[in-house]
Amino acid sequence: MTDSAEGGAAAAPEAMGCHSAAGMAAAASAAGNAELMERFRADYPVGPHDKPQSMCPAFGSLRTGLRMRRVGTIISGSACCTYGLSFVSHFYGARRSIGYVPFNSESLVTGKLFEDIREAVHEMADPERYDAIVVTNLCVPTASGVPLRLLPGEINGVRIVGIDVPGFGVPTHAEAKDVLAGAMLKYARAEAEAGPVQAPVSGRSDRPTVALLGEMFPADPVMIGALLAPLGLAAGPVVPCRDWRELYAALDSGVAAAIHPFYTASVREFEAAGRAIVGSAPVGHDGTADWLANIGRAYGIAPERVAAAQNAFLPAIKGALAGAPIKGRITLSGYEGSELIVARLLIESGAEVPYVGTAAGKTPWSAADREWLESKGVVVKYRASLEDDLAAMEGFEPDLAVGTTPVVQKAKSLGIPSLYFTNLISARPLMGPAGAGSLAQVINAAIGNRARMAKMKAFFAGVGEGDTAGIWEGSPNLRPDFRAAHQKKLEKAAKAAKSEEMI
């Protein structure tokens, strides 16, 4: 592998680093990607922070592609980025090779990088092995204007899907999943409009279906299918899909349910196909009642039939909620996009949830969840920064903090029980009766650890904090003069940045 070198006209984006958002975005626009950057700004508007505060966004699209059968993957980006992305993907069980096209300043300036990508795609396009190949530009190729749109749409019967997933344009790795899902749906929609396409491996449903937007616990689509059955409907494919032919079946659904409400590019393709979009999700008593009613309206189902479906499940959900109560104050934050519906479930289980922060942006399809939560006195923060989440946790002093890794780390240092949202909360069934009692055991067990956390905090008080952090053979040499000088530099830089904003 050859990492890109500095120097030359094309080296400017590279020298900035992947978190120099404004400079990289400007470079991308100047290099011919102005339309792409405008679409990113419209699809994924940023909040108080204009760069990711979690892992590289491209991990989301990369992992989505690697989960698909008969889909190959090629990355174009700096070697360090590619190494990190491939490492974390294999850590999460990718078990599949990832193609990489190296570059340097010369190949970037001369356009040789694009030629190398095209050569790699031709070499990889084996119809015996692949239905499609996903080619992903990371930050530097996007900022330099490497035109993946000029790649052939098909080689030897293998579809070629080129996407740009720069850290300066896609705020979270969850939204990067939508970048790839939207690109694949667009390709599949064009195929379906051009003529007959292959049926899914599992065959076509004998009932109208509802496509499900957003990755979820495997039992949830099954539960949703059970909820839809009394309406004469069935659960369609989950988008992102696991097989190319599922894309056709998803587009064939009369309604798309935005379970995760930030799939803006995917929603655009469903709307272009003439499909209705329904937000929120069947979580808890109120959420399930409203969601079934909205699905019924979208499909034009008689209100009496919708009421019968509600009556078939709502008592069981209410009973499950009552049988697994949660008592305590909980602050909730994460970057998966399902934070609002989890908060609804916690509140209906009896918990007090004063704050919900999500790294995802505000869209029309989360409006019902936000309104419901705000009616319960919850502060809902879209594009929440780490600083927002930490301030809420420290301000509300919860019995349990559910959040990202740094939130959990800070909570534990304060003696507050905490749980990692992605692995311990979102990886559980949430829908219908199955989801109603799924959180109580892990939540109550964590809240019950408060006394043990306080005991541990008291035992380790003063150890490894502030100037004593790390391993020392003696007392550290304190230099308050250095600290004061460094603080002055920070204050001067902050004033300069503020002045630039005002110009």
KOLDOMI-642266 format. One line per 8 residues: number of its first residue (from 1); their letters; for each residue z, x, y of C-alpha. Coordinates in steps of 0.05 Angstrom, whole numbers. Example, Ala and Ser with C-alpha at 12.3 -4.5 7.8 and 13.67 -1.06 7.14 Angstrom:
# KOLDOMI-642266
1	as	156,246,-90 ~ 143,273,-21
***
This chain:
# KOLDOMI-642266
1	mtdsaegg	0,0,0 ~ -13,23,70 ~ 29,-4,126 ~ -6,-14,193 ~ 0,44,241 ~ 12,42,316 ~ -41,61,366 ~ -106,33,394
9	aaaapeam	-119,-33,427 ~ -102,-74,365 ~ -35,-41,356 ~ -2,-78,413 ~ 19,-140,371 ~ 44,-95,316 ~ 85,-51,362 ~ 120,-113,390
17	gchsaagm	151,-132,323 ~ 149,-200,290 ~ 203,-230,336 ~ 168,-214,401 ~ 148,-287,404 ~ 118,-294,473 ~ 78,-229,470 ~ 52,-242,400
25	aaaasaag	32,-314,417 ~ -5,-290,479 ~ -40,-237,438 ~ -61,-289,386 ~ -90,-335,439 ~ -128,-277,471 ~ -155,-256,403 ~ -188,-324,390
33	naelmerf	-130,-364,361 ~ -114,-405,423 ~ -130,-470,387 ~ -84,-451,329 ~ -27,-435,376 ~ -36,-501,412 ~ -33,-538,346 ~ 31,-502,326
41	radypvgp	62,-519,393 ~ 44,-593,382 ~ 63,-596,308 ~ 126,-554,311 ~ 153,-554,383 ~ 209,-503,392 ~ 278,-516,419 ~ 327,-471,455
49	hdkpqsmc	307,-413,410 ~ 233,-395,403 ~ 237,-354,340 ~ 262,-365,269 ~ 336,-354,257 ~ 328,-354,182 ~ 282,-316,135 ~ 209,-305,151
57	pafgslrt	174,-374,155 ~ 118,-350,110 ~ 168,-352,52 ~ 162,-428,53 ~ 87,-431,45 ~ 86,-372,-3 ~ 137,-404,-49 ~ 100,-471,-46
65	glrmrrvg	35,-438,-68 ~ 69,-398,-122 ~ 97,-461,-153 ~ 28,-491,-162 ~ -9,-486,-227 ~ -75,-448,-226 ~ -67,-427,-153 ~ -73,-353,-133
73	tiisgsac	-41,-321,-72 ~ -64,-266,-25 ~ -23,-241,34 ~ -50,-204,95 ~ 6,-173,136 ~ 47,-110,146 ~ 70,-78,82 ~ 144,-85,99
81	ctyglsfv	135,-160,110 ~ 95,-167,45 ~ 147,-129,6 ~ 204,-172,33 ~ 166,-237,20 ~ 145,-218,-51 ~ 216,-194,-67 ~ 250,-259,-45
89	shfygarr	196,-300,-80 ~ 208,-265,-146 ~ 282,-270,-134 ~ 271,-346,-133 ~ 232,-342,-198 ~ 158,-338,-177 ~ 138,-300,-240 ~ 68,-291,-214
97	sigyvpfn	30,-234,-182 ~ 17,-235,-107 ~ -46,-204,-79 ~ -40,-159,-18 ~ -92,-132,29 ~ -66,-71,67 ~ -91,-51,135 ~ -82,0,190
105	seslvtgk	-100,2,264 ~ -171,24,249 ~ -187,-32,200 ~ -154,-81,249 ~ -196,-57,308 ~ -262,-52,272 ~ -257,-118,234 ~ -255,-82,168
113	lfedirea	-191,-119,150 ~ -229,-185,147 ~ -282,-153,104 ~ -228,-127,57 ~ -197,-196,53 ~ -265,-227,37 ~ -277,-174,-17 ~ -208,-187,-47
121	vhemadpe	-221,-262,-49 ~ -288,-253,-84 ~ -256,-206,-135 ~ -199,-255,-149 ~ -241,-320,-152 ~ -243,-330,-227 ~ -252,-404,-245 ~ -222,-391,-314
129	rydaivvt	-156,-374,-280 ~ -155,-410,-214 ~ -170,-477,-182 ~ -154,-449,-113 ~ -134,-386,-77 ~ -88,-387,-16 ~ -99,-331,35 ~ -42,-324,85
137	nlcvptas	-44,-286,151 ~ 25,-261,173 ~ 43,-243,245 ~ 0,-182,260 ~ -66,-208,231 ~ -56,-275,267 ~ -40,-240,333 ~ -101,-197,323
145	gvplrllp	-147,-256,310 ~ -166,-242,238 ~ -211,-303,226 ~ -193,-333,158 ~ -233,-395,178 ~ -296,-354,167 ~ -280,-344,93 ~ -325,-385,46
153	geingvri	-294,-451,28 ~ -310,-441,-45 ~ -328,-382,-90 ~ -350,-392,-162 ~ -320,-462,-160 ~ -253,-436,-136 ~ -228,-467,-71 ~ -208,-418,-16
161	vgidvpgf	-153,-441,31 ~ -138,-396,90 ~ -75,-407,132 ~ -38,-371,188 ~ 38,-371,183 ~ 63,-326,239 ~ 137,-322,256 ~ 119,-332,329
169	gvpthaea	85,-400,316 ~ 121,-432,258 ~ 196,-440,273 ~ 224,-448,202 ~ 204,-433,131 ~ 212,-507,115 ~ 157,-524,164 ~ 113,-469,135
177	kdvlagam	112,-512,71 ~ 78,-565,114 ~ 27,-515,140 ~ 2,-503,69 ~ 10,-575,45 ~ -29,-600,105 ~ -85,-549,95 ~ -91,-568,21
185	lkyaraea	-90,-643,36 ~ -145,-633,88 ~ -188,-596,37 ~ -174,-648,-17 ~ -188,-706,30 ~ -256,-675,47 ~ -271,-670,-28 ~ -251,-742,-40
193	eagpvqap	-293,-766,18 ~ -353,-727,-9 ~ -352,-760,-78 ~ -313,-772,-142 ~ -256,-724,-157 ~ -216,-709,-220 ~ -159,-754,-240 ~ -89,-724,-243
201	vsgrsdrp	-67,-693,-308 ~ -17,-749,-318 ~ -71,-802,-304 ~ -75,-855,-250 ~ -18,-904,-239 ~ -30,-976,-258 ~ 10,-997,-196 ~ 2,-980,-122
209	tvallgem	40,-916,-106 ~ 82,-886,-50 ~ 71,-811,-39 ~ 135,-772,-25 ~ 135,-719,30 ~ 185,-663,20 ~ 214,-622,-36 ~ 274,-656,-68
217	fpadpvmi	319,-654,-129 ~ 278,-670,-192 ~ 316,-733,-207 ~ 303,-764,-138 ~ 229,-782,-149 ~ 250,-816,-214 ~ 304,-855,-178 ~ 255,-874,-123
225	gallaplg	207,-899,-176 ~ 262,-944,-203 ~ 276,-971,-133 ~ 202,-986,-123 ~ 190,-1019,-191 ~ 217,-1089,-170 ~ 166,-1087,-113 ~ 109,-1075,-162
233	laagpvvp	102,-1004,-136 ~ 109,-935,-166 ~ 129,-867,-139 ~ 68,-823,-126 ~ 64,-747,-126 ~ 113,-705,-87 ~ 80,-665,-31 ~ 79,-605,-34
241	crdwrely	46,-615,-101 ~ 49,-574,-165 ~ -23,-584,-185 ~ -87,-589,-143 ~ -107,-656,-173 ~ -41,-686,-151 ~ -67,-680,-80 ~ -120,-732,-94
249	aaldsgva	-68,-779,-124 ~ -23,-769,-63 ~ -79,-787,-16 ~ -95,-847,-60 ~ -26,-875,-46 ~ -26,-932,4 ~ 38,-907,37 ~ 68,-838,48
257	aaihpfyt	144,-834,53 ~ 166,-779,100 ~ 230,-764,62 ~ 231,-698,99 ~ 208,-719,168 ~ 179,-654,194 ~ 115,-654,153 ~ 71,-664,214
265	asvrefea	7,-633,189 ~ 12,-671,123 ~ 25,-737,159 ~ -38,-724,200 ~ -80,-721,137 ~ -49,-784,108 ~ -62,-820,173 ~ -134,-794,174
273	agraivgs	-141,-825,104 ~ -116,-891,132 ~ -47,-889,99 ~ 17,-917,130 ~ 77,-872,142 ~ 149,-894,129 ~ 206,-851,153 ~ 278,-840,130
281	apvghdgt	298,-845,56 ~ 334,-891,6 ~ 402,-858,15 ~ 467,-897,14 ~ 473,-972,23 ~ 443,-980,93 ~ 389,-928,83 ~ 365,-958,18
289	adwlanig	364,-1029,46 ~ 323,-1008,108 ~ 276,-963,69 ~ 258,-1016,18 ~ 246,-1066,74 ~ 200,-1016,110 ~ 162,-1000,47 ~ 153,-1074,34
297	raygiape	127,-1085,105 ~ 79,-1027,99 ~ 50,-1056,34 ~ 52,-1129,58 ~ 101,-1150,3 ~ 135,-1218,10 ~ 205,-1214,41 ~ 235,-1252,-17
305	rvaaaqna	211,-1199,-66 ~ 239,-1144,-22 ~ 305,-1181,-19 ~ 306,-1186,-94 ~ 295,-1110,-100 ~ 351,-1098,-50 ~ 398,-1144,-88 ~ 382,-1108,-153
313	flpaikga	407,-1040,-127 ~ 452,-1048,-66 ~ 514,-1072,-103 ~ 509,-1013,-151 ~ 503,-965,-92 ~ 562,-996,-57 ~ 603,-991,-121 ~ 584,-918,-130
321	lagapikg	603,-901,-59 ~ 670,-936,-67 ~ 683,-901,-133 ~ 671,-831,-104 ~ 703,-830,-35 ~ 703,-769,11 ~ 760,-761,60 ~ 758,-708,114
329	ritlsgye	721,-683,175 ~ 656,-646,160 ~ 607,-609,205 ~ 537,-605,175 ~ 479,-559,190 ~ 419,-529,155 ~ 345,-514,157 ~ 317,-555,99
337	gselivar	302,-617,141 ~ 344,-664,99 ~ 408,-655,140 ~ 406,-724,173 ~ 400,-763,108 ~ 455,-721,76 ~ 499,-737,135 ~ 486,-811,126
345	lliesgae	508,-807,54 ~ 571,-769,72 ~ 590,-821,125 ~ 579,-879,78 ~ 623,-842,28 ~ 680,-844,78 ~ 674,-775,111 ~ 679,-763,186
353	vpyvgtaa	617,-725,209 ~ 621,-709,283 ~ 562,-661,285 ~ 495,-652,249 ~ 450,-594,266 ~ 381,-584,237 ~ 333,-526,250 ~ 275,-576,242
361	gktpwsaa	244,-608,302 ~ 249,-680,326 ~ 195,-727,299 ~ 184,-802,298 ~ 200,-804,224 ~ 273,-783,233 ~ 286,-833,290 ~ 319,-885,245
369	drewlesk	367,-833,216 ~ 384,-805,285 ~ 397,-875,314 ~ 441,-894,254 ~ 481,-830,260 ~ 489,-835,335 ~ 514,-906,327 ~ 570,-876,285
377	gvvvkyra	588,-827,341 ~ 553,-767,310 ~ 523,-712,354 ~ 453,-698,327 ~ 422,-632,347 ~ 349,-617,331 ~ 325,-545,332 ~ 398,-526,328
385	sleddlaa	411,-452,337 ~ 463,-413,299 ~ 503,-412,364 ~ 501,-489,366 ~ 526,-494,295 ~ 581,-444,304 ~ 604,-476,369 ~ 607,-544,335
393	megfepdl	647,-516,277 ~ 697,-481,321 ~ 702,-540,369 ~ 711,-596,318 ~ 756,-555,272 ~ 731,-591,209 ~ 763,-595,141 ~ 697,-570,113
401	avgttpvv	637,-535,144 ~ 570,-544,109 ~ 516,-498,135 ~ 473,-437,129 ~ 498,-369,105 ~ 523,-343,172 ~ 558,-409,187 ~ 593,-407,119
409	qkakslgi	612,-334,131 ~ 642,-349,199 ~ 679,-410,172 ~ 711,-370,117 ~ 733,-316,166 ~ 769,-372,204 ~ 801,-399,141 ~ 757,-462,140
417	pslyftnl	730,-484,72 ~ 654,-482,72 ~ 593,-495,29 ~ 522,-469,33 ~ 476,-528,47 ~ 414,-505,10 ~ 443,-486,-57 ~ 504,-532,-62
425	isarplmg	486,-595,-23 ~ 411,-606,-18 ~ 402,-585,-91 ~ 433,-651,-115 ~ 407,-722,-125 ~ 412,-761,-60 ~ 371,-824,-71 ~ 395,-893,-92
433	pagagsla	454,-905,-139 ~ 447,-835,-169 ~ 457,-802,-101 ~ 514,-846,-78 ~ 568,-808,-116 ~ 534,-741,-126 ~ 568,-704,-68 ~ 640,-726,-76
441	qvinaaig	661,-677,-130 ~ 636,-613,-96 ~ 657,-636,-26 ~ 727,-658,-45 ~ 738,-595,-87 ~ 719,-552,-27 ~ 763,-591,21 ~ 820,-583,-28
449	nrarmakm	815,-508,-21 ~ 842,-509,51 ~ 912,-484,31 ~ 882,-428,-11 ~ 837,-407,47 ~ 896,-405,94 ~ 936,-363,44 ~ 878,-313,37
457	kaffagvg	869,-309,112 ~ 942,-294,123 ~ 941,-241,68 ~ 881,-205,97 ~ 898,-215,171 ~ 876,-157,214 ~ 838,-122,157 ~ 765,-106,170
465	egdtagiw	762,-140,237 ~ 736,-115,304 ~ 746,-40,311 ~ 775,-35,241 ~ 713,-63,207 ~ 684,-18,153 ~ 718,39,114 ~ 761,89,152
473	egspnlrp	801,149,129 ~ 840,147,194 ~ 843,106,257 ~ 776,97,293 ~ 763,134,358 ~ 762,80,411 ~ 717,94,471 ~ 727,38,521
481	dfraahqk	685,76,572 ~ 624,73,525 ~ 638,-1,512 ~ 641,-16,587 ~ 576,23,601 ~ 540,-14,545 ~ 564,-81,571 ~ 536,-64,639
489	klekaaka	469,-50,608 ~ 469,-117,572 ~ 487,-153,636 ~ 432,-117,674 ~ 381,-135,620 ~ 403,-208,621 ~ 395,-211,697 ~ 326,-180,692
497	akseemi	305,-230,639 ~ 331,-287,683 ~ 292,-262,742 ~ 228,-259,701 ~ 238,-332,680 ~ 242,-353,753 ~ 176,-319,772
***
